[in-house]
């Protein structure tokens, strides 16, 4: 029913029958499904934020799948709130709870990078898209991997909640240990 970007961890909803898949897609398209993600980003982000930034192909990029905020793009809206600011020897970081209201390709990653808060470990929208190009060629150097700070980018689909006529359903998945290990001890990131 839904998809996740390569390296994004978390929930994927799969239907057992075509009829159920159709029903869920209708719910998704109607806005009855709410998705929440966790993201660890570079920098101390504003406590809350929203971006209504249309997305389309990044014409200046060497990466064929890279998109960007463009005035002529498709509508896309993302909200976030800070769960924690923290520091590590590598710099300043923020743990965010993120809610996309549309489901565009790479939406959260693009919007946060556009605001100046790229996701830790993001090979396309992070420090340099050349990390991604080297990665797909199998030529990502040890220095590049170390600069990324994590093997995968720090974006996790933690919750999916849905409401229909007289019913509600929710799914939750906590991040893998490496995600939590990047955070300082005691950082509140578990779902309620």
KADA-V386730 format. One record per helix or strand. SS is the DSSP state (helix for helix, strand for strand). FROM is the first residue (numbers start at 1). TO is the last residue. If there is no record, write none. Layout:
SS:FROM:TO + SS:FROM:TO
This chain:
strand:9:10 + helix:18:30 + strand:33:42 + strand:48:52 + strand:55:57 + strand:67:69 + strand:74:74 + strand:77:88 + strand:91:100 + helix:107:114 + strand:119:119 + helix:130:136 + helix:142:148 + strand:155:164 + strand:167:172 + helix:177:182
